[in-house]
Amino acid sequence: MKTILTAQLLNTIQAISMKNVIILVAPLAFFILSCQRNESKDVSSPAEKNSSSETIPKVFEKISSEQSNLTFSNTITENIGTLENLFNFDYFYNGAGVGLEDINNDGLLDVFFSANQVENKLYLNEGNLKFKDISEEAGINIGKKWSNGITFVDINNDGHMDIYVSQGGPNTRFNRKNLLFINNGNLTFTEKAEEYGLADLGISTQSTFFDMDNDGDLDCFVMNENELYGVDPINLYRMVNQGVIRKFGLGLFIIFLHELE
């Protein structure tokens, strides 16, 4: 009797277990089949999708230097034998600016590239995105040192845009004056920063012109870097105590210390 009951119990347990297995396996099989059906709905690649959709127009188009003749490069050369390196001049890699303006009133924007160590460049727009380098005949490198920024302004209100160049670099104060090129109206310029009171002696980065006091005349705001660069605390203390900054300017004293090393 006990043997018969045990056999019946085992048969019952096996039947229940098989039912559970069937119950558990059925949802899993259904899930796998569903995933396969979803994956088979769309097997097209992103490229095929894009080709079938509407073509998006280009926002920008690259123009080669061979086509435009714009070949300017603000090439920087380090020299640890002078102050022209990052160790002695904190702003060595700050770069330089570019400006666009119609300098000859022909309706086309011309390009001025300011440069640190190499010469500034002025390109005349001849149309169809072709430019001509007129830097030499325009005279825009007279007094050029370490140029940082470029600002176009009609400072004398004669209808021709003039050029104001912000200068700096690892130079003494009187060897980095900002430049103002007055447009002569014939694609040449005359430097007159001293005459206009705009030969700023700071480490100028960029400048802007606006009428600050609403008197109808343009005022100038010049943005300069801190002149206390490349000076350790001991030498800075010496400079302050000896009045060197007030008497000669910081740039001259830094060069003096550099020559003593």
Salt bridges, closest charged atoms under 4 A:
ASP42 OD2 - LYS49 NZ 3.54
ASP133 OD2 - LYS121 NZ 3.16
GLU194 OE2 - LYS177 NZ 2.68
GLU227 OE2 - ARG173 NH1 2.40
GLU227 OE1 - ARG176 NH2 2.95
GLU261 OE1 - HIS258 ND1 3.96
